[in-house]
Amino acid sequence: ATERTLSIIKPDAVAKNAIGEIESRFENAGLKIVAAKMLHLSQEKAEGFYAEHKDRPFFPDLVGFMTSGPVIVQVLEGDNAISANRDLMGATNPKEADPGTIRADYAQSIDANAVHGSDSPESAEREIAYFFSDDEICPRG
Ligand code: CMP
């Protein structure tokens, strides 16, 4: 089924000038970008996005990293977009990511891991609404 997922190109990948190469992987896999913007997240915005992790020991480092530079937040649309995006990204920890995945090729560490993608339909809905209003999403058919 056609789905939408929230994708973030994280500060490490933006700093490496890898935005275009990462977008090409999504497009070459048949995912369509139906919304996108560059943002420098505030601490409050990053904390709210990752609220489910607020009691985890890595939360302060995660928020610090995600506010360290600009990110691209975007909505990808396509057949099974949530799992398709996760397959393209590879495992959260780049040491465990399969060869040829975005994290295997661009990530440095579990924090600086290049990209984020929604992990379920429920989180996709919440995460998309966290960054985009309905009129900022452009269906492309
Ligand atoms: P992301 O998919 O953006 O969701 C939460 C992020 O927390 C994750 O990617 C990692 O970058 C980061 N993180 C740091 N340590 C851990 C950990 N031990 N388990 C899961 N995520 C972690």
Boltz pocket constraint, residues with backbone or C-beta under 6 A from the ligand:
constraints:
  - pocket:
      binder: B
      contacts: [[A, 53], [A, 58], [A, 62], [A, 92], [A, 109], [A, 110], [A, 111], [A, 112], [A, 113], [A, 115], [A, 116], [A, 117]]
      max_distance: 6.0
